[in-house]
Amino acid sequence: MKLLHDAPLLRAKLEQFQFESMLDLSKPVPFTLQQYEPGEIILHEGFSTNSLLFLVQGKIKVTSSIETGKSLLLRFGHPFSIIGDIELIRSVPVQSQIEAVNECLFIGLSFDYIKLHEMTNARFMSTLLDHLSYKLQTCTTASRVNLLASVENRFASYLMSTMSPGSNPAFGMELKTDHIGEIASLLGTTHRHLNRVMFAFTQKGILERNGQTLRILDWNAMETASNGIRYE
């Protein structure tokens, strides 16, 4: 994690995400600007945290550990996600592991400041309630998918949650060999089973696998396979 001392960037992000709608910015507020690199762990499950973090740039991956020591995918987070809200309200250790998918930028605000100045702020608490209810919804969806959906559905949902064709028809995604095992674990399956699923998708012309590169060829078919479910 790198602390950035960039007042213009902080002001721009505060304005972009309308922080004035939930906090009184006419008084000094001890914000921090934090940058994380791709793959960096932002919060470790089971550890303590002392700040509320507002994601204002980048993408995060949220996972939860299970008794076997492996992790299951809960969701991907995009701006304007909030992390640390459950820990703030319930005074509990970090409930999920948060990892930066790409370069991420957060605005941080310490729990101590919030508890002294913002816990009676209806606008601020309403924002937290919105985000908490959304997390409940996504966790319920993730639990249903992980318990009931086939590996094919889960993998298609994973790809559709992490990839977007955008305006680039040649858009692709590289999956290194060691990452396949990690993805299999996140989806609650085995490396071998996930390889079989990928092979089936390539045989149907939905995916192209060339060395360490995996590319979606038929977005409509992949959307169908995902049943419209997203880890988001």
C-alpha positions in Angstrom: 0.0 0.0 0.0 1.2 3.4 -0.9 0.0 6.6 0.8 -0.4 9.4 -1.8 -0.1 13.0 -0.8 -1.9 14.4 -3.8 -4.4 17.0 -2.6 -5.7 17.9 -6.1 -6.4 14.2 -6.9 -8.1 13.7 -3.5 -10.3 16.8 -4.1 -11.2 15.5 -7.6 -12.2 12.1 -6.3 -14.2 13.6 -3.4 -16.1 15.7 -5.9 -16.5 12.9 -8.5 -18.1 10.6 -6.0 -20.1 13.4 -4.2 -18.7 12.9 -0.7 -20.4 16.2 0.2 -23.8 14.3 0.0 -22.9 12.2 3.0 -20.2 14.2 4.9 -19.8 17.8 6.0 -16.7 18.8 4.0 -16.8 22.4 5.3 -14.7 21.2 8.2 -11.4 19.4 8.0 -11.8 15.7 7.5 -8.7 13.4 7.9 -9.0 11.5 4.6 -6.1 9.4 3.3 -5.5 8.5 -0.3 -4.3 4.9 -0.6 -3.0 3.1 -3.7 -2.7 -0.7 -4.1 -1.0 -2.6 -6.8 -2.6 -5.5 -8.8 -2.7 -8.7 -6.7 -2.0 -6.8 -3.4 -4.0 -7.8 -0.4 -5.9 -4.9 0.9 -7.6 -6.6 3.9 -6.7 -10.0 5.4 -9.7 -12.0 6.6 -9.6 -12.4 10.4 -7.3 -9.4 11.0 -8.3 -6.1 12.5 -8.8 -2.9 10.5 -9.2 0.7 11.7 -10.3 2.5 8.6 -13.3 2.6 6.3 -12.2 2.5 2.7 -14.0 3.9 -0.3 -13.0 2.4 -3.7 -12.7 5.3 -6.1 -10.6 3.7 -8.9 -9.9 0.1 -9.9 -11.5 -3.3 -9.2 -11.3 -5.6 -6.1 -12.0 -9.3 -5.5 -13.8 -10.4 -2.4 -13.3 -14.0 -1.1 -14.2 -15.9 2.0 -12.2 -18.8 3.4 -13.8 -22.2 4.2 -12.9 -24.9 6.6 -10.7 -26.7 4.1 -8.4 -23.7 4.0 -9.5 -22.8 0.5 -11.4 -19.6 -0.5 -14.7 -19.1 -2.3 -15.4 -16.2 -4.5 -18.1 -13.8 -3.2 -18.0 -10.9 -5.6 -16.0 -8.3 -7.5 -16.2 -4.7 -6.4 -16.1 -1.6 -8.5 -16.2 2.1 -7.6 -18.0 3.2 -5.4 -17.6 0.2 -3.2 -17.1 0.6 0.6 -15.1 -1.9 2.6 -14.8 -2.0 6.4 -18.5 -1.1 7.0 -19.4 -4.4 8.7 -16.2 -4.2 10.8 -17.0 -0.6 11.8 -20.6 -1.3 12.8 -20.1 -4.7 14.4 -16.6 -4.1 15.9 -15.5 -7.5 14.5 -12.3 -8.6 12.6 -12.2 -8.4 8.8 -14.9 -10.7 7.5 -13.5 -11.3 3.9 -10.2 -11.1 2.1 -10.0 -8.1 -0.2 -7.5 -8.2 -3.1 -6.8 -5.6 -5.8 -7.5 -7.0 -9.3 -5.8 -4.0 -10.9 -4.3 -0.8 -9.6 -6.8 0.5 -7.0 -7.2 3.8 -5.3 -9.1 4.2 -2.0 -10.1 7.1 0.1 -9.7 6.1 3.8 -11.4 7.5 6.9 -10.4 6.2 10.3 -13.0 4.5 12.5 -12.0 6.7 15.4 -13.0 9.9 13.5 -16.2 8.2 12.3 -17.2 7.1 15.8 -16.6 10.6 17.2 -18.3 12.6 14.4 -20.4 10.6 12.0 -22.3 7.9 13.7 -25.3 10.2 14.2 -25.1 11.6 10.7 -28.2 10.2 8.9 -26.8 10.8 5.4 -23.7 8.9 6.2 -25.5 6.0 7.9 -27.9 5.8 5.0 -25.0 5.4 2.6 -23.6 2.6 4.7 -27.0 0.9 4.9 -27.3 0.9 1.1 -23.9 -0.7 0.8 -24.5 -3.3 3.5 -27.8 -4.3 2.0 -26.1 -4.7 -1.4 -23.5 -6.9 0.2 -26.2 -9.1 1.7 -27.8 -9.4 -1.7 -24.6 -10.4 -3.4 -23.5 -12.8 -0.7 -26.9 -14.5 -0.9 -26.5 -14.8 -4.7 -22.9 -16.1 -4.4 -24.0 -18.7 -1.8 -26.8 -19.9 -4.0 -24.5 -20.1 -7.0 -21.7 -21.9 -5.1 -24.1 -24.4 -3.7 -26.5 -25.1 -6.6 -25.0 -24.0 -9.9 -22.9 -26.3 -12.0 -19.1 -25.7 -12.5 -19.9 -24.7 -16.1 -22.4 -22.0 -14.8 -19.9 -20.8 -12.2 -17.0 -20.5 -14.6 -19.1 -18.7 -17.2 -20.3 -16.3 -14.4 -16.7 -15.8 -13.3 -15.6 -14.9 -16.9 -18.6 -12.7 -17.5 -17.8 -10.9 -14.2 -14.2 -10.3 -14.9 -14.2 -9.7 -18.7 -16.0 -7.1 -20.9 -15.7 -7.0 -24.7 -16.0 -3.2 -24.7 -15.2 -1.7 -28.1 -12.3 -4.0 -28.8 -13.3 -7.2 -30.7 -9.9 -8.7 -30.0 -10.3 -8.4 -26.3 -8.9 -11.4 -24.4 -7.8 -12.5 -21.0 -4.6 -14.3 -20.1 -4.9 -17.1 -17.6 -1.5 -18.4 -16.5 -1.3 -22.1 -15.6 -0.9 -21.4 -11.9 -3.9 -19.1 -12.0 -6.2 -21.9 -13.2 -5.8 -23.7 -9.9 -6.6 -20.6 -8.0 -9.7 -19.9 -10.0 -10.8 -23.6 -9.5 -10.4 -23.1 -5.8 -12.4 -19.9 -5.8 -15.2 -21.7 -7.7 -15.3 -24.6 -5.4 -14.0 -27.2 -7.9 -10.8 -28.9 -8.9 -8.1 -28.0 -11.4 -8.9 -31.1 -13.4 -12.6 -30.4 -13.5 -12.1 -26.8 -14.5 -9.8 -27.9 -17.3 -12.6 -30.3 -18.5 -15.0 -27.4 -18.5 -12.7 -25.2 -20.5 -12.1 -28.0 -23.0 -15.8 -28.4 -23.5 -16.2 -24.7 -24.1 -13.4 -24.7 -26.6 -15.0 -27.7 -28.4 -18.2 -25.8 -28.7 -16.4 -22.7 -30.1 -17.3 -20.6 -27.1 -13.7 -20.2 -25.9 -10.3 -20.2 -27.6 -7.3 -21.5 -25.6 -3.9 -20.9 -27.0 -1.1 -21.6 -24.6 -1.7 -19.4 -21.6 -4.3 -17.2 -23.3 -8.0 -17.7 -22.9 -10.3 -15.7 -25.1 -14.1 -15.6 -25.3 -15.2 -16.2 -28.9 -19.0 -16.3 -28.4 -20.2 -13.8 -25.8 -23.9 -14.7 -26.3 -23.2 -18.4 -25.7 -21.1 -17.5 -22.6 -23.9 -15.3 -21.3 -26.3 -18.2 -21.7 -24.0 -20.5 -19.9 -23.7 -18.0 -17.0 -27.5 -17.9 -16.6 -27.2 -14.1 -16.3 -25.5 -14.5 -12.9 -22.6 -12.2 -11.9 -20.2 -12.2 -9.0 -20.8 -8.5 -8.5 
